[in-house]
Amino acid sequence: MTIANKLLSPAIIDQASKEGVLNALESVYAKAHYARFKRVKWGRDFFDGIQFGDGSLIAVKPGQFNRLMLVALESDTALA
């Protein structure tokens, strides 16, 4: 299990639906001082993400009907 999977809890997903995805991402970043921001490419557009020491990511991903969601990825090579 990666750091991203551990930190992306149901409480964070609930916070994302109530307060917005970017606010939830910033709250995870504030708690995880060992992370750094990273731009993540989905299709032709770039979105915000957080990369952890093990290479895993929590990233903002575009969803259906112009909604944004948070996803946990094993590494940035999973995007290719």
For each residue, the residues with C-beta under 8 A, 3 or more apart:
1: 5 6
2: 5 6 52 54 56 72 74
3: 6 7 32 52 53 54 56
4: 7 8 50 52 56 57 58 72 73 74
5: 1 2 8 56 72
6: 1 2 3 9
7: 3 4 12 28 31 32 52 58 72
8: 4 5 12 13 28 58 70 71 72
9: 6 12 13
10: 13 14
11: 14 15
12: 7 8 9 15 16 24 27 28 70
13: 8 9 10 16 17 24 70
14: 10 11 17 18
15: 11 12 18 19 23 24 27
16: 12 13 19 20 21 23 24 25 69 70
17: 13 14
18: 14 15
19: 15 16 23 24
20: 16 23 24
21: 16 24 25 60 68 69 70
22: 25 26 48 60 68
23: 15 16 19 20 26 27
24: 12 13 15 16 19 20 21 27 28 70
25: 16 21 22 28 29 48 49 50 58 60 70
26: 22 23 29 30
27: 12 15 23 24 30 31
28: 7 8 12 24 25 31 32 35 50 58
29: 25 26 32 35 37 50
30: 26 27
31: 7 27 28
32: 3 7 28 29 35 50 52
33:
34: 52 53
35: 28 29 32 50 51 52 53
36: 50 51
37: 29 48 49 50 51
38: 48 49 50 51 57 59 76
39: 46 47 48 49
40: 46 47 48 49 57 59 60 61 76 79
41: 44 45 46 47 79
42: 45 46 47 61 62 79
43: 62
44: 41
45: 41 42 62
46: 39 40 41 42
47: 39 40 41 42 59 60 61 62 68
48: 22 25 37 38 39 40 59 60
49: 25 37 38 39 40 57 58 59 60
50: 4 25 28 29 32 35 36 37 38 57 58 59
51: 35 36 37 38 55 56 57 76
52: 2 3 4 7 32 34 35 55 56 57
53: 3 34 35
54: 2 3
55: 51 52 74 75 76
56: 2 3 4 5 51 52 72 73 74 75
57: 4 38 40 49 50 51 52 72 73 75 76
58: 4 7 8 25 28 49 50 70 71 72 73
59: 38 40 47 48 49 50 70 71 73
60: 21 22 25 40 47 48 49 68 69 70
61: 40 42 47 68 69 70 71
62: 42 43 45 47 66 67 68
63: 67 68 69
64: 67
65:
66: 62
67: 62 63 64
68: 21 22 47 60 61 62 63
69: 16 21 60 61 63
70: 8 12 13 16 21 24 25 58 59 60 61
71: 8 58 59 61
72: 2 4 5 7 8 56 57 58
73: 4 56 57 58 59 76 78 79
74: 2 4 55 56 78
75: 55 56 57 78
76: 38 40 51 55 57 73 79
77: 80
78: 73 74 75
79: 40 41 42 73 76
80: 77
